[in-house]
Amino acid sequence: MFESLSDRFDSVLGRLRRKGKLTEADVDEALREIRLALLEADVNFNVVKDFCARIRERALGEEVSKALNPGQQMVKIVNDELTRTLGGETIRITYSSKPPTVVLMAGLQGSGKTTNSAKLAKWFKSQGRHPLLVGADLQRPAAVEQLRTLGRQLEIPVFSEATDPVAVAAASIAEARRTGRDIVIVDTAGRLAIDVELMDEVRRISEAVSPDYTFLVIDAMTGQDAVNTAEAFHATLELDGVILTKLDGDARGGAALSVKEVVGRPIAFASTGEKLGDFDLFHPDRLAGRILGMGDMLTLIEKAEQVYEADQAEAAAARLLEGQFTFEDFLDQMQQLKKMGPLSGVLGMMPGIPKEVKDAQIDDREIARVEAIIRSMTPAERVDPDLIDQSRRVRIARGAGTEPSRVAELVKQFKEMSRMMKRMGGMGSKRLAKSRRKAAKGRTKGPGGGTGSRAGGRVSPKGGAPATPGGGRPPSIPGLTLPPPADGPFGRP
C-alpha cells in the first residue's frame, strides 16, 4: 500500500543523509517534496500541513543544528512525526472487571465488518480469552450464517436470534454470562451510505450493551472518504478506535495517515490479508519504519516465533555452522517460511534489503518448485547430494515435473552454499563445541547476570548468521537461515 510513498520518502531523505550540514533551503526543499508525496497519497490536507509544520520547527531548531549528523537527525525527526501522525502508541486493550468485556463493531456495508469480527475473536482467543460472536446484522441476507461459518472454523460460538438487532445484542450479554464467555463481539448491520436509520440502530444497540470498546471497521481502499465516515460515526457513537482493513491492497494509504489526526481516535487493529490470522494490533512506530525503508524486524521476529520451534532452530543453526546442513533441513525451513506469508512480504519487513530486491516480482511458486524437486529425492540423496548422477537427475526431474537441468542447477547451487557456509562456520563450530562444554559445567555470567559473549560466543540464531562476504550481516530471524543474496535459491553457481 505504501510503496509509492515509501519510494518518495527514500529519495528525499536519502539526499539529506548525505549532507554534513542542513540549511533552511535544504529543509524547505525536502518538505515541499514530502508535502507533495503525502497529498498524492490522499492524506488529508490539514494533516499534511500540521505534519510539515512540526518537522520544520524541529529541523530548524537546536535539535538538528547541534547534532553530530544533521542528515540522520532529520530522518529521526521525520520518523518521530510520522509515528505521531499514525497514532503514536499501540492501543492497550484492558478488560472489564466484571465480565464480559463488550466490543461493538460498526461500519458501512462491504467494509469487512463480519470477517473482521471473526478475526478479532481469533485474536482475543490467542490472548487466552473466551469470546462469543453475536450476529446482530439481521438486514443482510446470510450475514448470520457467514458469521456462524467463521465461528465453526475458529471453534468460537455464535449467538443470534430471529428477533431484532437491539434485542439480540441485549440478550447476548446474558448468554455470555451463562456460558462463561468473557468477551462479547457484536457484529452490527452496515449500509451502503450513512443514513439516519443506520445511525439510530447502531446507537440503540450501543445503549443496550454499553460496550467497553466501539470499533469502526474502515476499508483502507476508500481513501479520504473513510475519514469522513469515521467522523460521522464518531459523532454518534464516540469511537474507541478504528480497524483498518485491506492494508495489503494497492490503495495510497491516505486513510491510515489521516484518521488519527482528523478523528482523534487511534487505529487499534489492522487487517493485512484475507486469512483469519492476518490480523493484529496496529503498531504506528513499525509502520512508520516500513514507510521510511527501515524495515519491521519486530513484526518479522514475532511471525518467526509463531512458526519456529526454538530447539529446532538451534539445531538447524548448529548443523549449518558445522557444515552438516542437508536438503532435508532446507526443506523443513522452507515449510516454516511459507507459514510466515508471501515471500515478498517477509522481505519487505527486513531492514537493509536493496530496493531492487524489494521491487522484484517474487514468485512464491518458485519455492513450491524447489520443494517438489527435494521431495522427489530419496532420503539418502537429500543427505548426500553427491549420489545424484545423470540417471537419478532424470528420475527426480520426472517426479517433480521439471527438467533434469533444473535439478542439476539446484544441486550445484546447494553444494556451493554448503561449502561456503562450512568455510565460514569453521570457527563457529569450534566455538559451538566450547560453548556446549561450558554449558554442561554452568556458563560464565557476564555483567548483570547475563551470559557474556566472552564465555565462548553465541552461535544460535539469536546472534545472527555468519558475516557475509560483502561485509554486512544478513538479518537475524529466529530459526530462519538466509543465504547471501544471489541469483538462485541457494547462491550463484
C-alpha positions in Angstrom: 0.0 0.0 0.0 2.7 2.5 0.9 5.2 1.5 -1.8 4.9 4.8 -3.7 5.0 6.9 -0.6 8.0 4.9 0.7 9.9 5.5 -2.6 9.3 9.2 -2.3 10.5 9.4 1.3 13.5 7.3 0.5 14.5 9.7 -2.3 14.1 12.8 -0.2 15.7 11.5 3.0 18.5 9.8 1.0 19.7 13.2 -0.2 19.5 14.7 3.3 21.6 11.8 4.8 24.5 12.7 2.6 24.6 16.3 3.7 27.0 17.3 6.5 25.1 20.5 7.3 21.5 21.3 6.6 20.4 24.8 5.6 17.0 26.3 5.8 16.8 26.0 2.0 17.6 22.2 2.2 14.8 21.7 4.8 12.2 23.7 2.8 13.1 21.8 -0.4 12.7 18.5 1.3 9.4 19.5 2.9 8.0 20.6 -0.4 8.6 17.1 -1.8 7.3 15.4 1.4 4.1 17.6 1.2 3.5 16.7 -2.4 4.1 13.0 -1.7 1.6 13.0 1.1 -1.1 14.8 -0.9 -0.6 12.4 -3.7 -1.1 9.6 -1.2 -4.6 11.1 -0.5 -3.6 12.3 3.0 -5.9 14.9 4.5 -4.7 18.4 3.6 -4.8 19.7 7.2 -2.9 16.6 8.4 -0.2 17.3 5.8 0.0 21.0 6.8 0.5 20.2 10.5 2.9 17.3 9.8 5.2 19.5 7.7 5.0 22.4 10.2 6.1 20.2 13.1 9.0 18.8 11.1 10.1 22.3 10.0 10.0 23.7 13.6 12.2 20.8 14.9 14.5 20.7 11.9 15.4 24.4 12.1 15.9 24.3 15.9 18.8 23.3 18.0 17.8 19.6 17.8 19.4 19.4 14.3 22.0 22.2 14.4 23.8 20.7 17.3 23.6 17.1 16.1 26.8 15.3 15.0 25.0 14.1 11.9 22.2 16.5 10.9 21.0 14.4 8.0 20.5 11.4 10.2 18.8 13.6 12.9 16.4 14.8 10.2 15.5 11.2 9.4 14.8 10.6 13.1 12.5 13.7 13.2 10.5 12.5 10.2 10.2 9.1 11.7 9.0 10.5 15.1 6.4 12.8 13.4 5.2 10.0 11.1 4.7 7.8 14.1 2.8 10.5 15.9 0.6 11.1 12.8 -0.2 7.3 12.7 -1.3 7.3 16.3 1.8 7.4 18.5 1.4 4.3 20.6 -0.2 0.9 20.1 -3.6 0.7 21.8 -3.6 -1.2 25.1 -6.7 -3.4 25.5 -8.0 -3.6 29.1 -10.7 -6.0 30.2 -13.8 -5.3 32.3 -13.5 -6.2 36.0 -17.0 -7.7 35.7 -17.0 -9.9 32.6 -17.9 -9.9 29.8 -15.9 -7.2 28.0 -18.2 -6.0 25.2 -16.9 -4.9 21.8 -19.3 -3.2 19.3 -18.4 -3.4 15.7 -19.7 -0.7 13.4 -19.1 0.3 9.8 -20.5 0.6 6.3 -21.6 -2.4 4.2 -18.7 -4.0 2.4 -16.0 -2.8 4.8 -15.4 -6.3 6.1 -17.2 -6.0 9.4 -18.3 -9.6 9.7 -15.0 -11.1 8.7 -13.1 -8.8 11.0 -15.4 -9.6 13.9 -14.2 -13.2 13.5 -10.6 -12.1 13.1 -10.9 -10.1 16.3 -12.4 -13.1 18.1 -9.5 -15.2 16.9 -7.1 -12.5 18.3 -8.8 -12.5 21.7 -8.7 -16.3 21.7 -4.9 -16.2 21.1 -4.7 -13.9 24.2 -6.3 -16.7 26.3 -9.8 -15.2 26.3 -13.1 -16.9 25.6 -15.0 -14.8 23.0 -18.6 -15.0 21.9 -19.6 -13.7 18.5 -23.0 -12.1 18.2 -24.8 -11.9 14.9 -26.8 -8.6 15.2 -26.8 -8.0 11.4 -30.3 -9.1 10.5 -30.5 -6.9 7.4 -28.0 -8.5 5.0 -29.1 -11.9 3.8 -26.9 -14.8 5.2 -24.9 -12.4 7.3 -25.5 -14.5 10.4 -24.8 -17.7 8.5 -21.5 -16.2 7.4 -20.6 -15.5 11.0 -21.6 -19.0 12.0 -19.3 -20.5 9.3 -16.4 -18.4 10.5 -17.2 -19.3 14.1 -17.1 -23.0 13.3 -13.7 -22.6 11.7 -12.3 -20.9 14.8 -14.3 -23.1 17.2 -15.9 -20.0 18.7 -19.7 -20.0 19.5 -22.0 -17.6 17.7 -25.2 -16.2 19.2 -28.2 -14.8 17.3 -32.0 -14.8 17.3 -34.6 -14.1 14.7 -35.9 -11.0 16.5 -34.5 -7.6 16.1 -30.8 -6.4 16.4 -31.2 -4.5 19.6 -32.9 -7.5 21.4 -30.2 -9.9 20.1 -27.4 -7.6 21.3 -29.1 -7.2 24.8 -29.7 -11.0 25.1 -26.1 -11.8 24.2 -24.8 -10.4 27.4 -26.9 -12.8 29.5 -25.8 -15.7 27.1 -22.2 -14.9 27.6 -22.5 -14.9 31.4 -24.5 -18.2 31.2 -21.8 -19.9 29.1 -18.8 -18.4 30.8 -17.7 -16.2 27.9 -15.6 -13.2 28.9 -15.6 -11.3 25.6 -18.7 -10.4 23.5 -18.2 -9.1 20.0 -21.3 -7.7 18.4 -21.5 -7.6 14.6 -23.9 -4.9 13.5 -25.5 -4.2 10.2 -24.0 -1.8 7.6 -25.4 0.3 4.9 -24.2 1.5 1.5 -24.1 5.0 2.9 -24.5 6.8 6.2 -28.2 7.4 6.9 -30.4 8.3 9.9 -31.8 4.7 10.2 -28.3 3.2 10.3 -27.1 5.6 13.0 -30.2 5.2 15.1 -30.0 1.4 15.1 -26.3 1.4 16.0 -26.9 4.0 18.7 -29.7 1.9 20.2 -27.6 -1.3 20.2 -24.8 0.7 21.9 -27.2 1.8 24.6 -28.4 -1.8 25.1 -25.0 -3.3 25.6 -22.9 -0.4 27.0 -19.7 -1.5 25.1 -16.3 -1.3 26.6 -14.9 -0.7 23.1 -16.6 0.6 20.0 -14.5 -0.1 16.9 -15.3 1.3 13.4 -14.2 -1.0 10.6 -12.9 1.0 7.6 -11.8 -0.1 4.2 -8.4 1.5 3.5 -9.2 1.4 -0.2 -11.8 4.2 0.2 -9.2 6.9 0.9 -10.4 10.2 2.2 -14.0 9.1 2.3 -13.0 6.6 5.0 -12.1 9.6 7.3 -15.4 11.3 6.6 -17.2 8.1 7.5 -15.2 7.9 10.8 -16.1 11.4 11.7 -19.8 10.7 11.2 -19.8 7.5 13.3 -17.7 9.2 16.0 -20.3 11.9 16.4 -22.9 9.3 17.1 -21.0 6.5 19.0 -17.9 8.0 20.5 -15.5 5.5 18.9 -12.6 4.0 20.8 -10.6 3.1 17.8 -10.6 2.1 14.1 -10.0 -1.3 12.5 -8.3 -0.7 9.1 -8.8 -3.4 6.5 -7.1 -4.2 3.3 -3.7 -2.8 4.3 -2.3 -5.3 1.9 -4.1 -3.6 -1.0 -2.8 -1.1 -3.6 -4.5 2.0 -2.1 -2.4 5.0 -1.5 -2.6 4.9 2.3 -4.3 8.3 2.9 -6.8 6.8 5.4 -4.2 5.3 7.6 -2.2 8.6 7.8 -5.3 10.8 8.3 -7.7 9.0 10.7 -5.9 9.6 14.0 -5.3 13.3 13.4 -8.8 14.1 12.0 -11.0 11.9 14.2 -8.8 11.9 17.3 -9.1 8.1 17.7 -6.3 5.6 17.0 -6.1 2.8 14.6 -6.5 -0.1 17.0 -6.1 -3.2 14.7 -5.1 -3.7 11.1 -6.1 -6.5 8.7 -3.3 -7.3 6.3 -4.8 -10.2 4.3 -7.8 -12.5 3.6 -6.9 -15.2 6.1 -8.3 -15.1 9.6 -4.8 -14.9 11.1 -3.9 -11.9 9.0 -4.9 -9.5 11.8 -3.1 -7.9 14.7 -2.7 -4.8 16.8 -1.7 -1.7 14.8 1.8 -0.5 15.6 2.4 3.1 14.4 6.1 3.0 15.0 6.6 -0.2 13.0 4.5 1.1 10.1 6.5 4.4 10.1 9.7 2.4 10.0 8.5 0.5 7.0 7.3 3.6 5.1 10.8 5.1 5.7 12.5 1.9 4.5 13.8 0.9 7.9 12.0 -2.5 7.9 10.0 -4.0 10.6 12.1 -6.6 12.4 9.9 -6.8 15.5 6.9 -8.0 13.5 9.1 -10.3 11.5 10.6 -11.9 14.6 7.1 -12.3 16.1 5.9 -14.1 12.9 9.0 -16.3 13.0 8.5 -17.1 16.7 4.9 -18.2 15.9 6.0 -20.8 13.4 9.5 -21.9 14.5 10.3 -24.2 17.4 13.3 -22.8 19.4 15.0 -26.2 19.8 14.7 -27.0 16.1 16.1 -23.5 15.2 19.1 -24.0 17.4 19.8 -27.4 15.9 19.5 -26.2 12.3 21.9 -23.3 13.0 24.4 -25.6 14.6 24.3 -28.0 11.7 24.8 -25.1 9.3 27.9 -23.9 11.1 29.3 -27.4 11.3 28.8 -27.9 7.5 26.1 -30.6 8.0 23.1 -28.7 6.6 21.2 -31.0 4.2 18.4 -30.8 1.7 16.2 -32.3 4.5 17.0 -29.3 6.7 16.4 -26.8 3.9 13.0 -28.4 3.1 12.0 -28.0 6.7 13.0 -24.4 6.7 11.0 -23.7 3.5 7.9 -25.2 5.2 8.3 -22.8 8.1 9.0 -19.9 5.8 5.7 -20.5 3.9 3.8 -20.2 7.1 5.0 -16.6 7.6 3.2 -15.5 4.5 4.2 -14.3 1.0 8.0 -14.1 0.5 7.7 -10.5 -0.8 6.0 -9.5 2.5 8.8 -11.1 4.5 11.5 -9.3 2.5 9.6 -6.0 2.9 10.0 -6.3 6.7 13.7 -6.8 6.5 15.9 -3.7 7.1 18.7 -3.1 4.6 17.2 -5.1 1.8 18.0 -3.3 -1.5 15.2 -1.5 -3.2 15.6 -3.5 -6.4 15.2 -6.7 -4.4 12.0 -5.5 -2.7 10.6 -4.3 -6.0 11.4 -7.6 -7.8 8.4 -9.7 -8.7 9.0 -12.7 -6.3 7.0 -15.7 -7.4 6.2 -17.9 -4.4 5.6 -20.8 -6.8 9.4 -21.0 -7.2 9.6 -22.2 -3.6 7.0 -24.9 -4.5 9.1 -26.0 -7.5 12.2 -26.3 -5.4 10.2 -28.2 -2.8 8.9 -30.6 -5.4 12.5 -31.4 -6.5 13.6 -32.1 -3.0 10.6 -34.2 -2.3 11.4 -36.3 -5.4 14.8 -37.2 -3.9 15.3 -40.3 -1.7 16.3 -39.8 1.9 19.8 -40.8 1.1 20.0 -38.3 -1.8 18.8 -35.4 0.5 21.6 -36.1 2.9 24.3 -36.7 0.3 23.7 -34.8 -3.0 26.9 -36.4 -4.4 24.8 -39.6 -5.0 22.7 -37.7 -7.6 24.1 -38.8 -11.0 22.6 -38.4 -14.5 20.0 -41.2 -14.2 18.9 -40.0 -10.8 18.6 -36.5 -12.1 16.2 -37.7 -14.8 14.2 -39.7 -12.2 14.0 -36.7 -9.8 13.0 -34.3 -12.7 10.3 -36.7 -13.8 8.9 -36.9 -10.2 9.0 -33.1 -9.8 7.6 -32.3 -13.3 10.6 -30.3 -14.4 13.8 -30.6 -16.5 16.9 -32.5 -15.4 18.9 -29.3 -15.9 16.9 -27.6 -13.2 17.7 -30.5 -10.8 21.4 -30.2 -11.7 21.4 -26.4 -11.2 19.7 -26.8 -7.7 22.2 -29.4 -6.6 25.2 -27.4 -7.8 23.9 -24.2 -6.0 23.3 -26.2 -2.8 26.8 -27.6 -2.8 28.3 -24.2 -3.4 26.3 -22.8 -0.5 27.2 -25.7 1.8 31.0 -25.3 1.0 30.8 -21.6 1.6 28.9 -22.0 4.9 31.3 -24.7 6.0 34.3 -22.4 5.5 32.6 -19.5 7.2 31.3 -21.7 10.0 34.7 -23.4 10.8 35.4 -21.1 13.7 31.8 -21.1 14.7 31.8 -24.9 15.1 34.8 -24.7 17.4 33.1 -22.0 19.5 29.9 -24.2 19.5 31.8 -27.2 20.9 33.4 -25.0 23.6 30.1 -23.4 24.4 28.5 -26.8 24.8 31.3 -27.9 27.2 30.8 -24.8 29.3 27.0 -25.3 29.3 27.5 -28.7 31.0 29.5 -27.1 33.7 27.5 -23.9 34.1 28.1 -21.0 31.9 30.1 -17.9 33.0 27.9 -15.0 33.9 28.6 -11.5 32.4 27.6 -8.2 33.9 24.1 -8.1 35.1 23.8 -11.8 35.4 23.6 -12.5 31.6 25.8 -14.7 29.6 28.8 -12.8 28.4 29.9 -13.0 24.8 33.5 -13.8 26.0 32.3 -17.0 27.6 32.5 -19.0 24.3 30.4 -16.9 22.0 26.9 -17.4 20.7 26.2 -19.4 17.6 22.4 -19.7 17.9 20.1 -17.7 15.6 19.8 -15.1 18.3 23.3 -13.9 17.4 22.6 -13.8 13.7 24.1 -15.8 10.8 27.8 -15.6 10.0 29.1 -12.5 8.3 28.5 -12.4 4.6 31.5 -12.0 2.2 30.2 -8.4 1.4 30.9 -7.3 5.0 27.4 -6.9 6.4 25.3 -9.5 8.2 22.0 -11.0 7.0 19.0 -10.0 9.1 18.7 -12.4 12.1 15.3 -14.1 12.3 14.8 -16.9 14.8 15.2 -20.2 13.0 15.4 -18.8 9.5 18.8 -19.3 7.8 19.1 -16.9 4.9 21.9 -17.5 2.4 23.7 -14.4 1.0 21.9 -12.5 -1.8 22.3 -14.5 -5.0 20.8 -15.3 -8.4 19.3 -18.6 -7.5 17.6 -20.1 -4.4 20.9 -21.1 -2.8 23.5 -18.7 -4.3 25.4 -18.2 -7.6 26.7 -21.4 -9.0 
